[in-house]
Amino acid sequence: MISKKVVITGHFGVGKTSLFNRFITNTFNEKYLTTIGVRVDKKSVIVNGEEISLIIWDLAGEVSQEKVPRSYFLGASAIIYVFDLSRPATFSRLEDDLVYINSVLPNVLIRKVGNKKDLVSDQTLKDIRAQTQPHFFTSARTGENVEELFEGIARKLLRPFSNPE
Amino acid sequence: MGTTGSTQDKILLERLRDALLSKDRQSVAEVKHIVESKEELSKRINPIITAHMKELEENFPAPYIEVVQKIVDQRMRQKQDELINILYPRLGLLIRKYINNEFRLLRERLDQVLKESYSYLRFWKRKTADEIIIDLRPSIVEEVYIISHESGLLLGSASSTETADKDMIAGMLTAIKAFVEDAFKRTDEELRGIQYGNYEIMVHNFFNYYIALAIAGTISEQERDELAEKILAFAARELNHDLQQPEPAFYAHMQKELDAYFIKPYKALPQ
């Protein structure tokens, strides 16, 4: 079976570990426990009858991606950049962070994800969509779009040229 | 009348042809003979080929060296990882052998000095620290992993015990390794082991992968050296090619080889 490394990164407290837990174990914890260093887990996804194992690295949050140990990114096939829809400070550096990630991993698959969708209004979502052009708005609490996010990545990693962005 | 004239013209033309082309026809026949006779053909062509070969041999570097160099450079760049994977364990083995030999000589010299200085001690049967350690608790290789340096993806594994998911172990081990190497800003140093209680993870780094052995029990320096040598020999034999995207059959093959090489010999030992 094919295995691919997927890294979840972003600012502190944006819900990276909650997305990770929701996808891996389908659970959600209301308590905030900061991630120290990194957590690694895996989940197999079946896309059109083909199985892929996603080895997911949930990184500790940092205000800037340049502060994340570079070696954590190396060898990744996809990056999930998570920001908190209810805290604009968590996506104020989004473009700079993505430029940095691209410099470490040219041509890597990147997914911009606005999390905590359940906490903001539709108007706020509309404004943020225009500002950040995310691939997904998710809610780790309700599970909305979490499966879709990871399955989309799995599909793209298995068939890089089959689906349009 | 007309027909008779035409026939005479033909005869005359043929005679004229014979007269004019006889030498050419003879030459054509000779050439045909040469071409059709292998022996004759070789007699004439071989000196030409030999002369060309000699010229090429003498003048080869001038016109072709750049092209050849370019091809070699390109090929080496493409196969860089593969070449390093071949050379890395072999160099390691050479260096290890040299160091071991120097240590052996040093130990012999020390023994000699001690023997001469404290000759009365020869009556005592003394055990070395290594021997005492081995007597206390023999070490067992329980698990072995081959892991990609950058991605932390598992390239192969074998185990004598039930453990957590191997992909997760490979990922976390790589993350810990990356953290330690990054945190202390020692870019020229690499993590070589993790110890907890009577358990040790021995890490041996190669160019784009590393091998980790999970060892239960206390390991002596001599055993550590022997295992390191074993790892190098295994890498030189089994991992001397590009490991960026191994075929699915590679994992099964690695499991079998790692089990036979590292795990089974320990299963055979009395516990």
HADDOCK unambig.tbl for C-alpha pairs under 7 A between the chains (distance, minus, plus):
assign (segid A and resid 1 and name CA) (segid B and resid 248 and name CA) 6.83 0.50 0.50
assign (segid A and resid 5 and name CA) (segid B and resid 151 and name CA) 6.36 0.50 0.50
assign (segid A and resid 38 and name CA) (segid B and resid 175 and name CA) 6.79 0.50 0.50
assign (segid A and resid 39 and name CA) (segid B and resid 172 and name CA) 6.95 0.50 0.50
assign (segid A and resid 40 and name CA) (segid B and resid 168 and name CA) 5.99 0.50 0.50
assign (segid A and resid 40 and name CA) (segid B and resid 171 and name CA) 5.92 0.50 0.50
assign (segid A and resid 40 and name CA) (segid B and resid 172 and name CA) 5.72 0.50 0.50
assign (segid A and resid 41 and name CA) (segid B and resid 168 and name CA) 5.42 0.50 0.50
assign (segid A and resid 42 and name CA) (segid B and resid 168 and name CA) 6.61 0.50 0.50
assign (segid A and resid 69 and name CA) (segid B and resid 182 and name CA) 6.61 0.50 0.50
assign (segid A and resid 71 and name CA) (segid B and resid 150 and name CA) 6.78 0.50 0.50
assign (segid A and resid 71 and name CA) (segid B and resid 178 and name CA) 6.02 0.50 0.50
assign (segid A and resid 72 and name CA) (segid B and resid 175 and name CA) 6.80 0.50 0.50
assign (segid A and resid 72 and name CA) (segid B and resid 178 and name CA) 6.97 0.50 0.50
assign (segid A and resid 74 and name CA) (segid B and resid 150 and name CA) 5.04 0.50 0.50
assign (segid A and resid 74 and name CA) (segid B and resid 151 and name CA) 5.82 0.50 0.50
assign (segid A and resid 75 and name CA) (segid B and resid 150 and name CA) 4.92 0.50 0.50
assign (segid A and resid 75 and name CA) (segid B and resid 151 and name CA) 3.88 0.50 0.50
assign (segid A and resid 76 and name CA) (segid B and resid 151 and name CA) 5.97 0.50 0.50
